[in-house]
Amino acid sequence: MRTTAMTQRQPEKSTNQLAVWRDLIQALEQVDAAWKAAQPAGTGTAASSQLPGNLAVGLVEASHRATVAIVEITDILVEQYDSGDAFHDIASALRQALARWPTR
């Protein structure tokens, strides 16, 4: 089988890789739905700040991991979407926020 320069530089995405990306999109949609469900009905405010300590720590840790993923996704978008112009400033701000994220 002969490979061209194009296939050597940019291999075609496999069906499994595409399924993983679709799963990621669904997971992000689930986060959005869960966040909306956590907000008190009719108040338009964020979820109660009176969280048990272990739940607050769990949210800090899970939010950190999610932010790492969002930063890395945004980096991909910088490279692939709209020549990076649309996401460059967002990616930079997210990286700065991640650098300051409390991990405890």
Kinemage of the C-alpha trace (Angstrom):
@kinemage 1
@onewidth
@group {chain A} dominant
@subgroup {mainchain}
@vectorlist {calphas} color= white
{ca met a 1} P 0.000 0.000 0.000
{ca arg a 2} L 1.365 3.369 -0.998
{ca thr a 3} L 1.094 6.334 1.365
{ca thr a 4} L 1.053 9.901 0.219
{ca ala a 5} L 2.556 12.901 1.939
{ca met a 6} L -0.957 13.982 2.932
{ca thr a 7} L -1.717 10.748 4.788
{ca gln a 8} L 1.653 10.839 6.490
{ca arg a 9} L 1.030 14.340 7.844
{ca gln a 10} L -2.636 13.995 8.764
{ca pro a 11} L -3.882 10.457 9.317
{ca glu a 12} L -7.579 9.910 8.794
{ca lys a 13} L -9.561 9.672 12.005
{ca ser a 14} L -10.787 6.186 12.780
{ca thr a 15} L -14.399 5.443 13.593
{ca asn a 16} L -13.354 4.793 17.207
{ca gln a 17} L -11.654 8.188 17.493
{ca leu a 18} L -14.738 9.926 16.124
{ca ala a 19} L -16.933 8.039 18.590
{ca val a 20} L -14.716 9.213 21.455
{ca trp a 21} L -15.082 12.842 20.321
{ca arg a 22} L -18.868 12.419 20.081
{ca asp a 23} L -18.902 10.913 23.581
{ca leu a 24} L -16.968 13.950 24.812
{ca ile a 25} L -19.553 16.293 23.306
{ca gln a 26} L -22.327 14.337 25.035
{ca ala a 27} L -20.443 14.453 28.342
{ca leu a 28} L -20.111 18.231 28.088
{ca glu a 29} L -23.835 18.489 27.378
{ca gln a 30} L -24.494 16.349 30.473
{ca val a 31} L -22.367 18.689 32.589
{ca asp a 32} L -24.445 21.610 31.349
{ca ala a 33} L -27.707 19.797 32.152
{ca ala a 34} L -26.459 18.740 35.600
{ca trp a 35} L -25.388 22.295 36.391
{ca lys a 36} L -28.806 23.615 35.398
{ca ala a 37} L -30.448 20.956 37.590
{ca ala a 38} L -28.277 22.002 40.566
{ca gln a 39} L -29.503 25.599 40.422
{ca pro a 40} L -32.453 26.513 42.644
{ca ala a 41} L -35.681 26.759 40.655
{ca gly a 42} L -36.855 30.243 39.803
{ca thr a 43} L -33.990 32.129 41.426
{ca gly a 44} L -31.649 32.460 38.473
{ca thr a 45} L -28.727 32.073 40.886
{ca ala a 46} L -26.017 29.488 41.235
{ca ala a 47} L -26.413 26.415 43.395
{ca ser a 48} L -26.383 26.876 47.149
{ca ser a 49} L -23.047 27.826 48.645
{ca gln a 50} L -23.902 25.802 51.758
{ca leu a 51} L -22.252 22.612 50.559
{ca pro a 52} L -20.833 19.975 52.913
{ca gly a 53} L -17.038 20.203 53.019
{ca asn a 54} L -16.415 16.871 51.326
{ca leu a 55} L -18.773 17.809 48.491
{ca ala a 56} L -17.069 21.181 48.052
{ca val a 57} L -13.642 19.487 47.912
{ca gly a 58} L -14.983 16.976 45.395
{ca leu a 59} L -16.317 19.814 43.247
{ca val a 60} L -12.964 21.635 43.385
{ca glu a 61} L -11.108 18.502 42.276
{ca ala a 62} L -13.608 17.506 39.575
{ca ser a 63} L -13.811 21.088 38.304
{ca his a 64} L -10.021 21.197 38.068
{ca arg a 65} L -9.940 18.020 35.978
{ca ala a 66} L -12.756 19.324 33.783
{ca thr a 67} L -10.946 22.632 33.326
{ca val a 68} L -7.786 20.792 32.255
{ca ala a 69} L -9.867 18.989 29.628
{ca ile a 70} L -11.523 22.231 28.471
{ca val a 71} L -8.121 23.941 28.185
{ca glu a 72} L -6.808 21.087 26.048
{ca ile a 73} L -9.959 21.062 23.892
{ca thr a 74} L -9.653 24.816 23.415
{ca asp a 75} L -6.013 24.388 22.371
{ca ile a 76} L -7.195 22.007 19.648
{ca leu a 77} L -9.783 24.549 18.530
{ca val a 78} L -7.093 27.244 18.377
{ca glu a 79} L -5.222 25.081 15.882
{ca gln a 80} L -8.160 23.795 13.851
{ca tyr a 81} L -11.038 26.262 13.959
{ca asp a 82} L -11.000 29.607 12.196
{ca ser a 83} L -7.199 29.684 12.086
{ca gly a 84} L -7.194 29.907 15.872
{ca asp a 85} L -8.285 33.535 15.936
{ca ala a 86} L -11.656 32.861 17.545
{ca phe a 87} L -10.238 30.851 20.442
{ca his a 88} L -6.750 32.273 21.006
{ca asp a 89} L -7.718 34.757 23.748
{ca ile a 90} L -10.108 32.267 25.354
{ca ala a 91} L -7.409 29.584 25.446
{ca ser a 92} L -4.968 32.022 27.023
{ca ala a 93} L -7.464 33.100 29.704
{ca leu a 94} L -8.335 29.487 30.488
{ca arg a 95} L -4.650 28.572 30.863
{ca gln a 96} L -4.181 31.502 33.264
{ca ala a 97} L -7.225 30.438 35.294
{ca leu a 98} L -5.995 26.852 35.401
{ca ala a 99} L -2.583 27.981 36.669
{ca arg a 100} L -4.319 29.670 39.627
{ca trp a 101} L -6.810 26.873 40.320
{ca pro a 102} L -6.824 25.692 43.941
{ca thr a 103} L -6.332 21.941 44.052
{ca arg a 104} L -7.324 21.492 47.702
